[in-house]
Amino acid sequence: MVVTLAIACLVAPTTPATAASHGHRFTPGAPGAGDPYFPQEGNGGYDVAHYDLSLDYTPASNALVATARIKARATQDLSRLDLDLKQLTVNSVQVDGRDARFTRKGQELVVTPRAGLRKDTRFTVTVAYAGTPKSVRRPDLGEFGWIRTPDGAYVVSEPDGASTWFPSNDHPTDKATYTYRVTVPKGTQVLSNGEPGGEWTRGGRSTFVWNERSPMASYLAMLAIGKFTVRKGRTEGGIPVITAVAPNRADELKTIHEGTIKAIDWEEKVFGRYPFASTGGIRVGVDVAFSLETQSRPIYGYRPDTPTIVHELAHQWFGDSVSVRRWKDIWLNEGFATYAEWLWDEQHGGPSAKQTFDNLYGKTEDWPYYNELWRDREAGDPGTDELFTLTPYWRGGMTLQALRDRVGDRAFFALLKAWTSAHRDGNVTTEQFIDLAERISHKRLDGLFDAWLYTKDKPTTW
């Protein structure tokens, strides 16, 4: 990234939360993933494999009627499970085709199947829901989630906005594949993650199918609904490119499309093989404060320049394919994408990354952002409300330059490719990055990372 309540429905009685059956003791899944930044986000007791989302949306009224089919595997003997859903009205829930009891508790949709689910059992939860989705706000980010436009809507969900429009295990640690079936009035288009799976029109309404077959964190799930000019092509490496812009942004299509191809071709050389089946970008018809690295196809909320395109596409490696295990490690996303901008400049006639580092390091206390960079927070643990402030971005990028200075170019660039290869489609921690950096460089680096990530003051030695 560059920077209601519903009534409950009761059905037949279900297995008690701690019932035992044939030697199995079934217990509830945890109502959170254990992330201290977002204690209620994500859930325990199961792992989602696939979301199949059928959405019928009418832009004029902002009315959404939807069904989510969630294929999952129990990771414990499970008596009940939670899904994250912050708004919208739930009409029914089924588990493996049988009605299940459900209640709403804050953002939690609590589902109790008729019988306990044994560990490693694969099951499907089907949730029918409806309403008028709304956006949400953060102090460091502004508006995100489901955002209306004059002719439709689009979705940017980082960090916890997925649960505003579909029931989910809304934490990066539970990645899944996705199918979207979105029905809209004839003449309206739908774009999303992954690759198109067909479209048809019946009775004045059109349905668009998209498939994201690579594991994806829920906050990266994306829709763009409205009217668009679409351009297709391929990178030099043969990766399909789908770029789309709203009609009032037609003059930006060439920049985004060609900029995407150039950025991906360059980033594959620096970071390793591109991790997804296609790429591209979408420019929506309204201006908002940020763009987002939605998987395979970033959404741009303002006119993107080359650094922005490079940044969002670098996230396809750092953040999308290799995702954080806990949100406090956001620098592993934003610091790396920021440093990608600096490397692009270095290799395309601009200042070197070291010169950019030196410029930032030399700022004095009268600089407007001095306290934000050096005094207010730690880059490696910035705080829930400061995830998208300058510290994890710029100080995160400076951490990588300090590391490059210490280990040398050969080890540093080998590390970037080793990191993206070893953790492709996975989740990571800062500790894992430090460990890999030390193994590749054969150097002790804990002092360097402590100075740059876990102190607030400007480092003087490292």
N, C-alpha and C positions, 0 to 999 in steps of 0.2 A: 504493500500500500504506500502511495505517496500521499503525503498527507492531506383480557377482560374475562372477565369471568364467564364460564359456561355452566349450564345446569348439568348435574350428574344423572346418569341413567343406570338403574339397577336391574340386573337380570338374575338368573338362578343363583343360589348360594354356591360358593366355591370352596376349594380346599383351604383350610386355615393356613395362616402364614407360616407356621412351623410344623405342619402336619408331617408325620412319618408314613412312608408307604414302602413295604417290601425292603426295609433296611435303609431307605433314603429319607433324609431329613431335609425338607424343603424350606428355604428361608428367602426373605425378600432381597432383591438386588439393591445395592446402595443407590440413594437418590442423587449422587454426584460422582464425578470422576476423581475426586481427591485433589483438585487443583485449588490452592489457596486463593488465587486471584478470582476465580469464579466457582465458588463452592457448590452451587446448584447446577452448574452446567455439566453435561455428560451424565452417565449413569453406570452402575455396576451390575454384574450378574449375567451379562450377555454381550455378544459382539455382532454388530450388524455387518452383513455381507453385501446387501443390495437394497437400494431404495427404488421403488417403482411408483412414480408420482403422476397421477392423472388429475389435471387441473383444468377447470372450465372457468374462464375469466372474461368479464365484460368491462372494458375500460371505462365506459361512460358512467357506470354506477360503482365501479371498484368492487364489484361482487365476485367472490370466489367460491366455487363449489368444487370440492376436491376429495380424492381418495388416495391414501398412502398405503402401499403394501410394503412392509418392511420384513425382509428375510434376514434371520439372525440365528446365532448359535448360543445356547446357554453355556456359560462358563462356570456355573455352579448348579446345584440342585435348587431350582428357582421356583418359589411360590408365587411371586408377583414381580413386576418390573415397572420402572418409570420410563417415560419418554418426556422430552422437553417440548413444551408447546406454550408460548407465552400469551397467546391471544387466540381468537377464533372459537367457534362453537363446535364441540364434538357431538356428533349424532349417534354414532355406534362404533363399537370396537369388537373385533373378532380375533381369536387366536386359532390358527389352523382351521378356519371356517366355522368355528363355533362361537356363539355370543359369549363375550367376557364381561365381567363387571369392571367398571371404571369410575374413577373419581378425579376431581381437579383439586390440586393443592398448590396455590401459587402458580409457578410455571410448570409444575409437574403434572403430567397425565399418568395416573397410577392405574395399571392394568393388572387384573387378577384373573388368570385363566381358570377354567373349570377344574383342571387337574394340574398338579405340579409338573414342571418341565425338568427332566433329568439332565444332569451335566452332559454336555456335548450333543444334546438333542438339537436338531435344526427345526425351526418353527417360523411361522409367518404371522405377523400382526397386521391386521387391516383396520385402518382408521378412516371413517367417513366424517368429514368436517366441512364447515362453511363459514362465511362471514366477510368482513371487509378488512383486509390486512392493512396494518399501519406501520409506519416507520418508527424508529426509536432514535435516541440521541445519546452521545457521550460528550463529556467536556473537552476531551482532547481530539475529537473527531468530527463532531457535528452529527448530521442526520445519516442514518444507514438503515439497512433492512429493506423492506418493500417500499419503493419510492415511486409515486405516481408521476407521469409525464402527460403532456397535453393529449397524446394519442395512445397511451398505454401505461407501462410501468417497467421498472427494472429493479433488480435485486443485487445489493452488495452487503454481505452479512458479517464481515469481520468486526469484532471477534465473536459475538454471540447473537447474531441476528437470524440465523437459520431457523431457530425455534419460533420466529414470528410468522412463518409462512408454511412450515410443514413439521409434523412431529418427528423428532430425531433424537439421536444420542449426540448431543451438540457439543462435542469436544474433539480437538484434532487427533486424539489418540484412537478414536474409532473411525478409521477410514472405511469407505465402502464404494462400490460402483453404483451408477445411477442410470435410470431410464426416466425420461420426461415425456409425457403425452399431454400437450397443452392445446386446448380448444379455445378459439377466439373468434370474434366476428370476421366474416369474409373481408379480405382486403387488409387485414392486420397480419403482421409477421411475428414469428417467435424465433429467437436465437438462444443458444445455451452452450454449456460445456460439451466437449467431445465432438462427435460426428453426427450429421443428420441421418435419421433413420426412416425418412419418408414424410409425406404430407398429403392430405386430401381435403376436399370440401364437400359438405353435404348440408342441405337445408339452410344455406346462408351462414354457416359457421365452418371454419377451417381448423384442422388438427395438424399439429407439427410434432414429430417425434425426434428426440435427440438421445444419444447414448454416450455416457462417459464410462469407458471400460477399464480405466486405470483407477486404482484406489484414490479416494478424494476425501479430504476433511470437509465436514458439513458447511463450514463458513465460506468455502470456496464454491459452493453450489450457486449457480447463476441463471437468471432468466433476463431477457431483454425483449419486451413486447411493444410493438408499435409499427411504424413504417420505416424501412431502411433501404439504402442502396448497398448491395452486396457485391464484393469483388472476390474472386477466387484465384489461386495461383499455387506455386510451390517454391520452397526454398531451394538453394543450390543443392542441398543434400537430399531433396526429394520429399520434404515434409509438406503435406497439404496445408494451405493457408486460406482461411475464411475471414475476411474483414468486412465490417458493416458500419455504416454511419447513418445517422438520422438525416432526413432531407435538408434541414437547415444547417447541417455540418458537412455538406457535400464537398466543400473545398479542402477538407481535411483527409479525405479518403486516400489520396495518393501518398501523403506523408505517412499515414499510419500503415498502409499496406506495404509500401516499399521499405519503410523503416523497420517493420517487423521482420521482413526477409533478411535485411542486412544485419540486424541485431542477433537473430537466431543463428545465422551462419557464423558470425563472430563468436558468440557465446558457446557454441558447440566446440570450437577450437580451444577455448579457455577452460570450460567447466566439464566437458565430456558430452557424451551423446544426449541429445534432447530426450526428455523422459516420457513424452506423450505422443499420441498418434497424429495430432494435428495442432495447429497454432493459429494465431490471428489476433483480432482486436475488435472492440465495439465502442463506438463513440455515440453516446446518448444525446438526445436533443435538448437537454437542460444542463446548465453548469452547476456543479457541486464542488465541494472543497477538496475532494480526493478522488484518486483512481484506485482500482483494486486488481490484484493479480489473480482474478478468478481463473480456475484451472483451465489450461490450454488456450484461453481466449480472454485476456484482460478487458475490463470495462474502464473506459476513460471518461472521467467526469468533467474534464476541461480540455482545451486544445493541447494535445501532448507534443512536447518537443522531443528531440532525440534522447536526452538523458532520461526522461520519463518512460519512454518506450523501452530503453535498455534496462531500466530499473524494474519495471513490471515483468518483463520477460525473464530477467535473471531470477525472479521469484519462482519461475517454473521449476528451477532446480532447488533454490534455497527458500523453502517455505511450503511449496506445493508438493513436490516429490519427496524432499527431505523436510519433514514437518517437526515442529517443536512438540515435546512431550508435556511441557508445562509452559504456560504463557509468560512466565517471568524470563524465559530464555528467548524473548522476541528478537534480541539482537542477532540471533542466528538467522533470522529472516531479513530484518531491515538493515543490519550492519553489512551483510553480504551484498544485498541489492544496491546499497549506497556505494560500496566499494567497487561494484561492477561499473557504476557510472564513472568513477575515477579512473578505472582501468581503460574504459572506452576512450576517455579523453587522452590518456597517456599514449594509446596506440593509434590515435587518429588526429595527431597534430596539435593536441591541447597540452595543458600542463601535466606533468607526471603526477602519479598518485602521491609521491613523496612531497612534491610541491604543494599539493592540496592539503596534505597533512600539516606541513609546516605553516601554511597560511592560517589554518584553524588553530594550531597550537600557539601561534604568536598573537592571537587576539588578546587585547587588554580588557580590564574590568569595565571600561566605558562602552564596550560592545554590547548591544541590546540582548544578545543571547548568551552572554558569558555565564551567568548563574545557571541557566538551564543546562549548559554543557558541562560545567565544572563543579557546581556547588549543590544543586538541588536534589540530585538523585543518582543512583548507580545504573550504569548501562546494563549490567547483568541481572538487575532486579529492580526495575524502575518503579513498580507500583501499579496497581490495577488501573488507576485513572490517568497514568502517564505512559501507557504503552506506546502511543504514537506521537511522542514528543521528540525533540531533537536528540536526546541522549542516546537511545539505542540505535538511532540512525547514524549520526555523525561520529559519536564516540565509538559506536560499534565498528564503523568503517576505519577509524583511526586505530582501533585495536588490531585490525588485520594488517594495516601498514606497519605498525610496531612489530608484529609477528614476522612480517616479510623481511624487515630490516634485520631481525635477530637470526632467522634461519636461512636467509638467502633465497634468491629467486627459484633455483632448481627445486628445493624442498617445498617452497611455498606453493608453486603452481602444481607440483605433484600432489600436494595435500588437497587442493581444491577438487581435483578429479577423483582422488581416492575417497574423499568425503561423500561426494554425490553418488559415486558408484556403490560404496559399501552400504549406504543407507537409503537407496532408492526405494520409494514407496513406503518408507518407514518413519519412525519418530525418534527424536534424538534429544540429548541434553548437552549443555556446555561442557560438562565433565567428559563426555565422550569425545568432543572435539579436541579438548586439551590433550587427552590421552593419545589420540591419533596424531596430533601435531608433534608430540614428544617422541612417538615411535618412529615417525618419518624423519624427523630432524636429528634424533639422537641427542636432544638437549632437554634440560629441565626448564619448564616454562611457567610453573605455577606463580612465580613472582610477577611475571609480566601480566598474566591474566588477572591476578589480584589487583594490580595497580590500575589496569584499564577498565576492568569490569566491576570490581567490588569495592572501590573507594569513590567518594564524591569529588574529592579535590583533583586538581590537575596533577598528573604524575610528573615527578621530577627525575625519578630513576626507575628503571624496569629491566 
